[in-house]
Amino acid sequence: YPSVIVQTQSDVYKLEATDFERLCQAWCMESFPVAEISRGPTNRGDQGVDIDVVVGGITPMRVVIQAKCWDPQGPNISIKVVNETVGAAVAKNAGYAIVITSTGFTAEAKAQAKRSTDDGKINMNLMDGNAFWDSLMQLPEYSKRRSAMLQSNSLDPISDAVVPSTHIKFTNQRGYTFASKIEQKIMSDT
């Protein structure tokens, strides 16, 4: 479990880009409990894909995720990032794409994501900082680890752990069945 645990939503803005990607990877591991999850290169060569999720089944579905940790006082995510992510999804033969950010999206970016979905090219999902934080707080394993960190009275607001290998096979070993709305949508489309 790539543990980058933050105490508050404002601590997310202090993360380096690679740590934000690891936080998004933790979200993926719980949102897609039975999936192969891999992270792309941690430099500028990711070609629009920070995290690649392959949800198994008879016809596996691929979800590409672009993670953008930007200063909330700065600009919102633009149409350029949405277009790059759609292009990456097409190149990877993915049916789904998600842009996760610590900030928000411009009106043009939202409109482009909607057009991509409506045109049937790529099912595009935009997750702004508030939605991402709310989703993190609902994840059982993340919440448990965050609570343990807060109870230990750690003075470090960002808890860092070793990054596992880039190819992760996550299976639900705790016996609960959890499927995110995104995963439910993918499964209903297959």
Disulfide bonds with the S-S distance in Angstrom:
none
